[in-house]
């Protein structure tokens, strides 16, 4: 019977984790197995690997063949290196103390590399957050500057018509100051009537705002709408960032729950194994008692 160390898939769709098992090569992937050695979860970053080091080493020494993925996992945890060192001890290349010393040196280097990788991942996430916040700040500052410029231009346009009205009023005052002769009384009366008509027209014009002011008010409204849209877009971007953080937290919580489930399953399996062992021991004891009784009867 060819025995293999391989992975058995567990978990749900797109959230898969794996059990590292020893099984017959003829058995299906997720079917019966001889012994469970550990758990491999590739969802986390870096991947979490929990393995029974001594049992995995024992199965390798017995001749169990790991698959490519399991070989990489065993190499990552140092099981293959320990097997290689023990073979060197058997060949008397060095003693067990030297083999243990070499293994501990390798283990320390491996742990330092893993710690450096974890710190690098955390630092990269923090840098990404800082870059996003800085980009948002720049965008908000640019939008504020453009809005301030537009408002300054609008205030200048609103001030310009008032100056032109004052310029038009000055010649009218000069005409009022000019002396009227006796011979030009008829023309003066006509001018007075014309002035009265003009004043009526001006009062009507003041009651109805000119087209320019309507256009200015419309442009102000459009700018306010654009500003509201920009603020809404910024708010949506912030909400997206918050939702992504919530999703990451949920994923972490789900991964922890799955780990707890795996631990509970392992505990249940150990309990069932212990019960089976106890039952076997009871059966063996009963068989022994029966044999002793038979021997006594024969005597």
C-alpha positions as CSV (number, residue, x, y, z in Angstrom):
1,X,0.0,0.0,0.0
2,X,1.5,3.4,-1.1
3,X,1.1,5.9,1.7
4,X,1.0,9.7,0.9
5,X,1.1,12.9,2.9
6,X,-1.3,15.2,1.2
7,X,-4.0,17.9,1.6
8,X,-7.7,17.4,2.2
9,X,-9.9,20.4,1.3
10,X,-12.2,21.9,3.9
11,X,-14.1,25.2,4.3
12,X,-16.6,26.8,2.0
13,X,-16.4,28.3,-1.5
14,X,-13.6,30.9,-1.9
15,X,-12.7,30.4,1.8
16,X,-10.9,27.1,1.6
17,X,-8.4,25.7,4.1
18,X,-6.8,22.3,4.2
19,X,-6.0,19.4,6.5
20,X,-2.6,17.8,6.2
21,X,-3.3,14.1,6.3
22,X,-1.6,10.7,5.8
23,X,-3.7,8.6,3.5
24,X,-3.7,5.7,1.1
25,X,-2.9,6.9,-2.4
26,X,-5.9,5.1,-3.8
27,X,-8.4,6.9,-1.4
28,X,-10.2,10.0,-2.7
29,X,-8.9,13.5,-1.9
30,X,-11.4,14.3,0.8
31,X,-12.1,10.7,1.8
32,X,-10.7,8.4,4.4
33,X,-7.3,9.0,5.9
34,X,-5.0,7.2,8.3
35,X,-3.9,10.1,10.4
36,X,-4.3,13.9,10.5
37,X,-1.0,15.8,10.9
38,X,-2.0,19.5,10.9
39,X,-3.8,22.4,9.2
40,X,-2.8,24.7,6.3
41,X,-4.7,28.0,5.8
42,X,-3.6,30.0,2.7
43,X,-6.2,32.7,3.1
44,X,-4.1,34.6,5.8
45,X,-1.0,36.6,4.9
46,X,1.4,35.0,5.5
47,X,-0.2,31.6,5.4
48,X,-0.8,29.8,8.7
49,X,0.6,26.3,9.1
50,X,0.1,24.1,12.2
51,X,1.7,20.7,12.0
52,X,2.6,17.8,14.4
53,X,6.4,17.9,13.8
54,X,7.2,14.6,15.4
55,X,4.4,12.6,13.7
56,X,5.3,14.1,10.3
57,X,8.9,13.2,10.8
58,X,8.0,9.7,11.9
59,X,5.8,9.1,8.7
60,X,8.6,10.4,6.5
61,X,11.1,8.0,8.1
62,X,8.6,5.2,7.5
63,X,8.6,6.0,3.8
64,X,5.4,8.1,3.3
65,X,5.7,10.2,0.1
66,X,4.5,13.9,0.3
67,X,2.9,15.6,-2.6
68,X,4.5,18.8,-4.1
69,X,2.5,21.2,-1.9
70,X,3.1,19.1,1.3
71,X,6.8,18.8,0.5
72,X,7.0,22.6,0.4
73,X,5.1,22.9,3.7
74,X,7.3,20.3,5.4
75,X,10.4,22.1,4.1
76,X,9.0,25.4,5.3
77,X,8.6,23.9,8.8
78,X,12.0,22.2,8.8
79,X,10.7,18.6,8.9
80,X,12.7,17.6,5.8
81,X,15.9,19.2,7.2
82,X,15.5,17.3,10.4
83,X,15.1,14.0,8.5
84,X,18.2,14.8,6.5
85,X,20.2,15.5,9.7
86,X,19.0,12.3,11.3
87,X,20.1,10.3,8.2
88,X,23.6,12.0,8.6
89,X,23.6,10.8,12.3
90,X,22.8,7.2,11.1
91,X,25.7,7.4,8.7
92,X,28.0,8.6,11.5
93,X,28.8,11.9,9.7
94,X,28.2,13.7,13.0
95,X,26.5,13.1,16.3
96,X,23.0,14.0,17.5
97,X,24.2,17.1,19.4
98,X,25.7,18.6,16.2
99,X,22.5,17.7,14.3
100,X,20.4,19.5,16.9
101,X,22.7,22.5,16.9
102,X,22.5,22.9,13.2
103,X,18.7,22.5,13.3
104,X,18.3,25.2,16.0
105,X,20.5,27.7,14.0
106,X,18.3,27.1,10.9
107,X,15.1,27.5,13.0
108,X,16.3,30.9,14.4
109,X,17.1,32.2,10.9
110,X,13.7,31.0,9.6
111,X,11.8,32.7,12.5
112,X,13.6,36.0,11.9
113,X,12.7,35.9,8.2
114,X,9.0,35.2,9.0
115,X,8.9,38.1,11.5
116,X,10.5,40.4,9.0
117,X,7.9,39.4,6.4
118,X,5.0,40.1,8.8
119,X,6.4,43.5,9.8
120,X,6.9,44.4,6.1
121,X,3.3,43.5,5.3
122,X,1.9,45.6,8.1
123,X,4.2,48.5,7.2
124,X,3.0,48.3,3.5
125,X,-0.6,48.5,4.6
126,X,0.0,51.6,6.8
127,X,1.9,53.2,3.9
128,X,-1.0,52.6,1.5
129,X,-3.4,54.2,4.0
130,X,-1.2,57.3,4.4
131,X,-0.9,57.7,0.6
132,X,-4.7,57.5,0.2
133,X,-5.2,60.1,2.9
134,X,-2.6,62.4,1.4
135,X,-4.1,62.1,-2.1
136,X,-7.6,63.0,-0.7
137,X,-6.1,66.0,1.1
138,X,-4.5,67.3,-2.1
139,X,-7.7,66.9,-4.1
140,X,-9.7,68.8,-1.4
141,X,-7.1,71.6,-1.4
142,X,-7.2,72.0,-5.2
143,X,-11.0,72.0,-5.2
144,X,-11.1,74.7,-2.5
145,X,-8.6,76.9,-4.4
146,X,-10.6,76.6,-7.6
147,X,-13.8,77.5,-5.8
148,X,-12.2,80.5,-4.1
149,X,-11.0,81.8,-7.5
150,X,-14.4,81.5,-9.0
151,X,-16.0,83.3,-6.1
152,X,-13.5,86.2,-6.4
153,X,-14.2,86.5,-10.2
154,X,-18.0,86.5,-9.4
155,X,-17.6,89.3,-6.8
156,X,-15.5,91.4,-9.3
157,X,-18.2,90.9,-12.0
158,X,-20.9,92.0,-9.6
159,X,-19.0,95.2,-8.6
160,X,-18.4,96.2,-12.3
161,X,-22.1,97.1,-13.1
162,X,-22.4,99.4,-10.1
163,X,-19.5,101.5,-11.4
164,X,-21.1,101.8,-14.9
165,X,-24.4,103.0,-13.3
166,X,-22.6,105.8,-11.4
167,X,-20.8,106.9,-14.6
168,X,-24.1,107.2,-16.4
169,X,-25.6,109.2,-13.5
170,X,-22.9,111.9,-13.6
171,X,-23.8,113.4,-17.0
172,X,-27.5,113.6,-15.9
173,X,-26.5,115.7,-12.9
174,X,-24.4,118.0,-15.2
175,X,-27.5,118.5,-17.4
176,X,-29.6,119.4,-14.3
177,X,-27.0,122.1,-13.3
178,X,-27.0,123.7,-16.8
179,X,-29.0,127.0,-16.8
180,X,-32.2,127.1,-18.9
181,X,-32.9,130.3,-21.0
182,X,-36.3,131.9,-21.4
183,X,-36.4,131.1,-25.1
184,X,-35.8,127.3,-24.5
185,X,-38.6,126.8,-22.0
186,X,-40.5,124.5,-24.4
187,X,-37.4,122.4,-24.9
188,X,-36.8,122.3,-21.1
189,X,-40.4,121.0,-20.6
190,X,-39.8,118.3,-23.2
191,X,-36.6,117.4,-21.5
192,X,-38.4,117.2,-18.1
193,X,-41.0,114.9,-19.6
194,X,-38.3,112.7,-21.2
195,X,-36.5,112.6,-17.8
196,X,-39.7,111.5,-16.1
197,X,-40.2,108.7,-18.7
198,X,-36.6,107.6,-18.3
199,X,-37.0,107.5,-14.5
200,X,-40.1,105.3,-14.9
201,X,-38.2,103.0,-17.2
202,X,-35.3,102.8,-14.7
203,X,-37.7,102.0,-11.9
204,X,-39.2,99.2,-14.0
205,X,-35.7,98.0,-14.9
206,X,-34.7,97.9,-11.2
207,X,-37.9,95.9,-10.4
208,X,-36.9,93.3,-13.0
209,X,-33.3,92.2,-12.7
210,X,-31.2,92.3,-15.9
211,X,-30.1,89.3,-17.8
212,X,-26.5,89.6,-16.6
213,X,-27.5,89.2,-13.0
214,X,-29.7,86.2,-13.9
215,X,-26.7,84.6,-15.6
216,X,-24.5,85.3,-12.6
217,X,-27.0,83.7,-10.2
218,X,-27.3,80.7,-12.5
219,X,-23.5,80.4,-12.7
220,X,-23.3,80.6,-8.8
221,X,-26.0,77.9,-8.6
222,X,-24.1,75.7,-11.0
223,X,-20.8,76.1,-9.0
224,X,-22.6,75.3,-5.8
225,X,-24.0,72.1,-7.4
226,X,-20.5,71.2,-8.7
227,X,-19.1,71.8,-5.2
228,X,-21.8,69.6,-3.7
229,X,-21.1,66.9,-6.2
230,X,-17.4,67.0,-5.4
231,X,-18.1,66.8,-1.6
232,X,-20.4,63.8,-2.2
233,X,-17.6,62.1,-4.3
234,X,-15.1,62.7,-1.5
235,X,-17.6,61.3,1.1
236,X,-18.2,58.2,-1.1
237,X,-14.5,57.6,-1.4
238,X,-14.1,57.8,2.4
239,X,-17.1,55.4,2.8
240,X,-15.5,53.0,0.4
241,X,-12.3,53.1,2.5
242,X,-14.3,52.4,5.7
243,X,-16.2,49.6,4.0
244,X,-12.9,48.0,2.9
245,X,-11.5,48.2,6.4
246,X,-14.7,46.6,7.8
247,X,-14.4,43.8,5.2
248,X,-10.8,43.1,6.2
249,X,-11.9,43.0,9.9
250,X,-14.8,40.6,9.0
251,X,-12.3,38.4,7.0
252,X,-10.0,38.2,10.0
253,X,-12.9,37.4,12.3
254,X,-14.1,34.6,10.0
255,X,-10.5,33.2,9.7
256,X,-10.3,33.1,13.5
257,X,-13.7,31.4,13.7
258,X,-12.6,28.8,11.2
259,X,-9.4,28.3,13.3
260,X,-11.5,27.8,16.4
261,X,-13.7,25.3,14.5
262,X,-10.7,23.4,13.3
263,X,-9.4,23.3,16.9
264,X,-12.8,22.0,18.2
265,X,-12.8,19.3,15.5
266,X,-9.4,18.2,16.5
267,X,-10.5,18.0,20.1
268,X,-13.5,16.0,19.2
269,X,-11.4,13.7,17.1
270,X,-9.0,13.2,19.9
271,X,-11.9,12.5,22.3
272,X,-13.4,9.9,19.9
273,X,-9.9,8.3,19.5
274,X,-9.5,8.2,23.2
275,X,-13.0,6.5,23.6
276,X,-12.1,4.0,20.8
277,X,-8.9,3.2,22.6
278,X,-10.6,2.7,25.9
279,X,-13.2,0.4,24.3
280,X,-10.3,-1.5,22.6
281,X,-8.5,-1.8,26.0
282,X,-11.7,-3.1,27.6
283,X,-12.2,-5.7,24.9
284,X,-8.6,-6.8,25.3
285,X,-9.0,-7.0,29.0
286,X,-12.2,-9.1,28.6
287,X,-10.4,-11.4,26.2
288,X,-7.5,-11.8,28.7
289,X,-10.0,-12.6,31.4
290,X,-11.7,-15.2,29.2
291,X,-8.4,-16.8,28.4
292,X,-7.4,-16.9,32.0
293,X,-10.7,-18.6,32.9
294,X,-10.2,-21.1,30.1
295,X,-6.7,-21.8,31.4
296,X,-8.0,-22.3,34.9
297,X,-10.7,-24.7,33.7
298,X,-8.1,-26.7,31.8
299,X,-5.9,-27.0,34.9
